[in-house]
Amino acid sequence: MIAYVTVGADDMVSAERFYSSFLPSLGYTLERYHGDLSYLPPGTPGQPSVSPDFYVKRPFDGEPTSAGNGAMVAFQARDQQQVRDLYAAALAAGGFDEGAPGFREAYGPQFFVGYLRDPHGNKIALFSSNPDDPGRDR
C-alpha cells in the first residue's frame, strides 16, 4: 500500500491555492507542518486510509523545485461532472492545462480524465471510472 505521495513546490501560497481548489472536494483535509502542506485523505480514526496522504514540500536540498519527467499523481473523482468541476477550479487556481477532461482512446471506455500541471510543473490527473456515467462507446 502506498502511504504517501510528495511533490515539490517553491511557493506554498500558489501551491495551497491550487491544491485546495480541488482536494477538499475529494475529502482531503489540510494540515500545515513547518510551512509545508499535508493533505490527508478521508478515513476512520485508528484505521489505515485507503488513499495515501499527499504532501507538498519545499525540496530538502534547498535547490529549486523541478517536476519529474514521467511522474504524475492521479486523484479519483466520484463522476465525470466532478472531474470537470474540479479541473475548472484547479485551472482557475493557477493550474495549467495538459489535456481537457474527456475519454482517451488508449484507455478503457469508462475512464474519463483531465490532466493539469500545478504552478510548479507537477502533473496531476483527475479521473473517474464511474460505471453509472456514460462511457466512451455509448
N, C-alpha and C positions, 0 to 999 in steps of 0.2 A: 504494500500500500504506500502511495506517495504521501508523505506527511506535510510537506510544504513546498511552495514554489517561490523563488525570489527573482525580481527584476531590479535593475539598477535605475536610479534617477539622480540627476544633479539638482533639480529644482523640485522640492517637495510640494510647493504650493500648486504648481501646474500638475504634478502627479496626483495629488489629492483631488483636485478639481476633476481630472479625467476619470480616475477610478471610482470616485464617489458618485459619478454621474450614472453608473450602472450597477456596481456591486451590491449596494444596499437593496436594490430591487430583486436581487438574486438571493437575498437573505444574509449576506455578509455584514458583519458589524466592524467598525473601525476602532482600532486602538492605536495610540501613538506611543512609541517607545524610543527614547533617546533621539528624538527628532525624525525617526523613521515611521513608516506606516505599516500596520499589521491589520489585514482584513481577515476576519475569522468567519468560517462558514457556519451555517446553522447546525445545531446539533443538540443532543441531550446531555446535560451536565453529567460527568462521570463516565460517559460513553465515548468511544473513539468516533471522530467525524468521518463521514463517507467521503467528503471532499477535502482536499488539502488546504491548509492555511495559505494565504497569498501575501507575501511581504514585498514592500517597495523600500529599497535601501540605497544609501549612498555607497559607492564602492569602498571596500575596506582599505584598498591600497592607495586611496586618495587621488587616483587618476580619474580622468573624465569617463563618464558613462558611455558605453557603446552597446549596441544591440547585437545579439548573437545571430550570425547568418544561418538561417535554417531553424532557429529556435522560435517557438510560438507557444502561447498559453491559450487554451480554449475554455470558455465558460458556457455551460449548458443553460439555455433558457427554457421556459415551460412550453412555448409555442412560437410559431412564425411571427405573430404580431409582436410578441415581446422582443424577439430578435430585432425587428425593425425599429421598435421604440427605443431600445437600449442603444442600438447602433447610432440612431439620430442624436440621442442625448450625449453619447461619447464624442461624436463629431463636434457638437456644439460646445463641448467642454475642452476643446483643444486637440482632439484626435485627428488623424489623417486617414483618408480612405485608402484601402488596399483591396477593395472588392466589395461592391454593394451587396446587401442581403439578397439571396436567391439560391437556386439549385445549381449544382455544378455537375457536368456530365461525368466527371471522374469518380463521383461518389454515388451512394445509393439513392433511390427515388424519394426517400423521406428526409434526407439530410439537407437542411436549409441553413445556410451560413452566411455571415457577413464578416469581412476582415478589416481590421484597423491597425494603425500604428499609434502608440501613445506619444505624448510630446517628446519622449526621449528616444523614439525609434523602435521600441519593443513591439513585436507583432502580437496582436490579440485577435482571437476568433470568438464570435458569439454565435451559437448554433442551437438548433432544435431538431429532434428526430421524432416529434410527437406523431403517433400514428393516427390521431384524430384530425390532424391538419391535412389539407390536400397535398398529395405527392406530386412529384415532377411529371409523372406519366398519367395523371388523372385528368 
